[in-house]
Amino acid sequence: MNSLLLTRAALRVAATGLPHAAAVARPAAIALARTPIAVWAVPARGYAKKAPAAKGGKGGKKGGAAAPSESAGSGWEWDSSAMEKTMEAQVAHLRAECDKLSVGKASPTLLDRVHVKLHKAAVPLAQVAQVTVKDPHTLLVVVPEEEAAKHVEAAIRGAGLGLNPVVETKNTLKVPVPKPSADLRAAMAKQLHKAGEDAKAKVRAARQTELAKIKGKKGGSGLASLSEDDQRALQNDVQKIADKYCADVDAVVKAKTKQLTGA
């Protein structure tokens, strides 16, 4: 998507009220009014470059206007897509962790954290067994290699999930998923809150990394090349995006907490 690049220099010219300026600005304003703007859908944002000081001493002649910048009408772009990708990954990870918290409903994701000790090495359960839903409150675990079934049973029992598998056949385990007690629900809600705070901390870290990267750019592509107003505008834009993803984290935590506690 093409980004809309509108410099503050151009806006100041349009705001002078001079007849010739109004005549030039009116068609541009009409075109702008007809252009739809998606706030979060445009990762590239435009900012005006800082105008160099006028020649001829401090500010030139007393009361005289500063010489126009050669870059007036051109701009400086910031692409937020890399930062937003990092932030979105934190929200996605939190959602995946939420799926692993049991509320008494059978789901294969409940066993995602289970690792089976085989041949002196711990491997994910998914590598040695197939997990399916037998009924709303029971999981079925099929282990192709019969000799590995007892190791799978021990791994599920010892994973700290409160699950007790039952041997159904030589290579099949039935795993009842009980409804969690009030104490367990409270513990999971506390665990979820911590996961949400960790996710927001990583979102904020991504914001700080992005600001440091912008400030560290050299020459005409760094933060110092912008006017003071645009420096503040850019930093505010970075903050707004971070706030959006922190709000997404809060929404995920709130929805899952309600599911866990019923409150």
C-alpha positions as CSV (number, residue, x, y, z in Angstrom):
1,M,0.0,0.0,0.0
2,N,1.4,3.4,-0.9
3,S,1.9,5.6,2.1
4,L,0.5,9.1,2.3
5,L,3.4,11.5,2.7
6,L,2.2,14.9,3.9
7,T,4.8,17.3,5.2
8,R,4.2,20.0,7.8
9,A,5.9,22.5,5.5
10,A,3.2,22.0,2.9
11,L,0.5,22.4,5.6
12,R,2.0,25.7,6.8
13,V,1.9,27.1,3.3
14,A,-1.7,26.0,2.8
15,A,-2.6,27.7,6.1
16,T,-1.2,31.2,5.2
17,G,-4.5,32.4,3.7
18,L,-2.8,34.0,0.7
19,P,-5.0,33.9,-2.4
20,H,-2.4,32.1,-4.5
21,A,-1.7,29.6,-1.7
22,A,-5.4,28.9,-1.3
23,A,-5.7,28.3,-5.0
24,V,-2.9,25.8,-5.0
25,A,-4.0,24.1,-1.7
26,R,-7.7,23.7,-2.6
27,P,-7.4,21.0,-5.3
28,A,-4.9,19.1,-3.0
29,A,-7.3,19.4,-0.1
30,I,-10.2,18.1,-2.2
31,A,-8.0,15.1,-3.3
32,L,-7.0,14.4,0.2
33,A,-10.5,14.5,1.5
34,R,-11.5,11.9,-1.1
35,T,-8.6,9.6,-0.1
36,P,-9.6,6.9,2.6
37,I,-7.0,6.5,5.4
38,A,-6.6,3.3,7.3
39,V,-5.0,4.2,10.6
40,W,-3.3,0.8,11.4
41,A,-3.2,-0.5,7.9
42,V,-0.4,1.8,6.6
43,P,2.9,0.8,8.2
44,A,4.9,3.6,6.5
45,R,4.3,7.0,8.0
46,G,5.7,10.3,6.6
47,Y,7.4,13.2,8.5
48,A,8.8,16.5,7.4
49,K,12.6,16.9,7.4
50,K,14.0,19.8,9.6
51,A,14.8,22.9,7.6
52,P,18.4,24.1,7.7
53,A,19.1,27.4,9.4
54,A,19.1,30.5,7.1
55,K,22.5,31.9,6.0
56,G,23.6,35.4,7.0
57,G,24.1,35.1,10.8
58,K,21.6,34.2,13.4
59,G,18.3,34.0,11.7
60,G,19.4,36.4,8.9
61,K,17.9,39.9,8.8
62,K,15.9,41.0,11.9
63,G,12.3,40.1,11.3
64,G,13.1,38.4,8.0
65,A,11.7,34.9,7.1
66,A,14.1,31.9,7.2
67,A,15.2,30.6,3.8
68,P,13.1,27.6,2.7
69,S,14.6,24.2,3.1
70,E,15.7,22.4,-0.1
71,S,13.8,19.4,1.2
72,A,10.6,21.2,1.7
73,G,7.9,19.1,0.1
74,S,10.0,16.0,0.5
75,G,9.7,13.8,3.6
76,W,11.2,11.2,5.9
77,E,9.4,7.8,6.2
78,W,9.2,5.4,9.0
79,D,8.1,1.8,8.4
80,S,6.5,0.2,11.5
81,S,6.0,-3.3,10.0
82,A,9.0,-4.9,11.6
83,M,8.2,-3.6,15.1
84,E,4.5,-4.6,14.7
85,K,5.5,-8.1,13.6
86,T,7.5,-8.5,16.8
87,M,4.6,-7.2,18.9
88,E,2.0,-9.4,17.2
89,A,4.2,-12.4,17.9
90,Q,3.9,-11.7,21.6
91,V,0.1,-11.6,21.4
92,A,0.0,-14.8,19.3
93,H,2.3,-16.6,21.8
94,L,0.0,-15.5,24.7
95,R,-3.0,-16.9,22.9
96,A,-1.2,-20.2,22.4
97,E,-0.4,-20.3,26.1
98,C,-4.0,-19.7,26.9
99,D,-5.1,-22.7,24.9
100,K,-3.0,-24.9,27.1
101,L,-4.9,-23.9,30.3
102,S,-7.5,-26.5,31.0
103,V,-11.1,-25.5,31.9
104,G,-12.4,-29.0,31.9
105,K,-12.7,-29.3,28.2
106,A,-10.6,-31.8,26.3
107,S,-8.2,-30.3,23.8
108,P,-5.0,-31.8,22.2
109,T,-3.1,-28.5,23.1
110,L,-3.4,-29.5,26.8
111,L,-0.5,-31.9,26.2
112,D,1.7,-29.6,24.1
113,R,4.1,-29.0,27.0
114,V,4.5,-32.8,27.7
115,H,8.0,-34.2,26.9
116,V,8.7,-37.9,26.9
117,K,12.0,-39.3,28.1
118,L,13.2,-41.8,25.5
119,H,16.8,-43.2,25.1
120,K,18.1,-40.6,27.6
121,A,16.6,-37.7,25.7
122,A,13.4,-35.8,26.2
123,V,11.3,-35.3,23.1
124,P,7.9,-33.6,22.6
125,L,4.9,-35.9,22.9
126,A,3.8,-35.0,19.4
127,Q,6.9,-36.8,18.0
128,V,6.0,-40.2,19.6
129,A,2.2,-40.2,19.8
130,Q,-1.0,-38.9,18.2
131,V,-3.4,-37.0,20.5
132,T,-7.1,-36.8,19.6
133,V,-10.4,-35.9,21.3
134,K,-12.4,-39.0,22.2
135,D,-15.3,-37.0,23.8
136,P,-15.6,-33.5,25.3
137,H,-13.9,-34.6,28.5
138,T,-11.5,-37.3,27.3
139,L,-8.3,-37.3,25.2
140,L,-7.1,-40.4,23.4
141,V,-3.3,-40.9,23.0
142,V,-2.1,-43.4,20.4
143,V,1.5,-44.5,20.7
144,P,2.7,-46.4,17.5
145,E,5.6,-48.0,19.3
146,E,4.2,-50.1,22.1
147,E,7.4,-50.1,24.2
148,A,7.1,-46.3,24.4
149,A,3.6,-46.3,25.8
150,K,4.7,-46.6,29.4
151,H,7.1,-43.7,29.0
152,V,4.3,-41.6,27.5
153,E,2.0,-42.5,30.4
154,A,4.7,-41.5,32.9
155,A,5.4,-38.2,31.1
156,I,1.7,-37.2,31.1
157,R,1.2,-38.1,34.7
158,G,4.4,-36.2,35.8
159,A,3.8,-33.1,33.7
160,G,2.1,-31.2,36.5
161,L,-1.2,-30.9,34.6
162,G,-3.3,-32.8,37.1
163,L,-4.0,-35.5,34.4
164,N,-4.0,-39.3,35.1
165,P,-3.9,-41.4,31.9
166,V,-5.5,-44.8,31.9
167,V,-4.1,-47.7,29.7
168,E,-6.8,-48.7,27.3
169,T,-4.8,-51.1,25.0
170,K,-1.1,-51.9,24.6
171,N,-0.5,-48.7,22.7
172,T,-3.5,-46.5,23.5
173,L,-4.0,-44.3,26.6
174,K,-7.2,-42.6,27.7
175,V,-6.8,-39.3,29.4
176,P,-9.8,-38.0,31.4
177,V,-9.8,-34.2,31.7
178,P,-11.4,-33.3,35.0
179,K,-13.0,-29.9,35.8
180,P,-10.5,-27.9,37.7
181,S,-11.1,-27.1,41.3
182,A,-11.7,-23.5,42.5
183,D,-8.1,-23.4,43.8
184,L,-6.7,-24.6,40.6
185,R,-8.7,-22.1,38.6
186,A,-7.4,-19.3,40.8
187,A,-3.8,-20.6,40.3
188,M,-4.3,-20.6,36.5
189,A,-5.7,-17.1,36.6
190,K,-2.7,-15.9,38.5
191,Q,-0.4,-17.7,36.0
192,L,-2.3,-16.1,33.1
193,H,-1.9,-12.6,34.6
194,K,1.9,-13.1,34.9
195,A,2.0,-14.3,31.2
196,G,0.1,-11.2,30.2
197,E,2.5,-8.9,32.1
198,D,5.5,-10.7,30.5
199,A,3.9,-10.2,27.0
200,K,3.4,-6.5,27.6
201,A,7.0,-6.1,28.9
202,K,8.2,-7.6,25.6
203,V,6.0,-5.3,23.6
204,R,7.5,-2.3,25.4
205,A,11.0,-3.7,24.8
206,A,10.2,-3.8,21.1
207,R,9.1,-0.2,21.3
208,Q,12.4,0.8,23.0
209,T,14.4,-1.2,20.5
210,E,12.6,0.6,17.6
211,L,13.2,4.1,19.1
212,A,16.9,3.3,19.7
213,K,17.2,2.1,16.1
214,I,15.6,5.3,14.8
215,K,17.8,7.5,17.0
216,G,20.9,5.6,15.9
217,K,20.4,6.2,12.2
218,K,23.0,8.5,10.7
219,G,22.8,11.5,8.4
220,G,19.4,12.5,6.9
221,S,17.7,9.3,8.0
222,G,18.0,9.8,11.7
223,L,15.6,11.3,14.3
224,A,17.7,14.4,14.5
225,S,17.0,15.2,10.9
226,L,13.3,15.9,11.8
227,S,11.7,19.0,13.1
228,E,11.0,19.0,16.9
229,D,7.3,18.7,16.2
230,D,7.8,15.7,14.0
231,Q,10.2,14.1,16.4
232,R,7.5,14.2,19.0
233,A,4.9,13.0,16.4
234,L,7.1,10.0,15.5
235,Q,7.7,9.0,19.1
236,N,4.0,9.3,19.8
237,D,3.2,7.1,16.8
238,V,5.6,4.4,18.2
239,Q,3.9,4.7,21.6
240,K,0.4,4.4,20.1
241,I,1.3,1.2,18.3
242,A,2.8,-0.3,21.5
243,D,-0.4,0.8,23.4
244,K,-2.5,-1.0,20.9
245,Y,-0.7,-4.3,21.3
246,C,-0.7,-4.0,25.1
247,A,-4.5,-3.5,24.9
248,D,-4.7,-6.7,22.7
249,V,-2.8,-8.5,25.5
250,D,-5.2,-7.2,28.1
251,A,-8.2,-8.3,26.0
252,V,-6.8,-11.9,25.7
253,V,-6.1,-12.1,29.4
254,K,-9.5,-10.7,30.3
255,A,-11.3,-13.2,28.1
256,K,-9.4,-16.2,29.3
257,T,-9.7,-15.2,33.0
258,K,-13.5,-15.0,32.5
259,Q,-13.4,-18.5,31.1
260,L,-11.3,-19.8,33.9
261,T,-13.1,-18.2,36.8
262,G,-16.5,-17.5,35.4
263,A,-16.2,-13.8,36.6
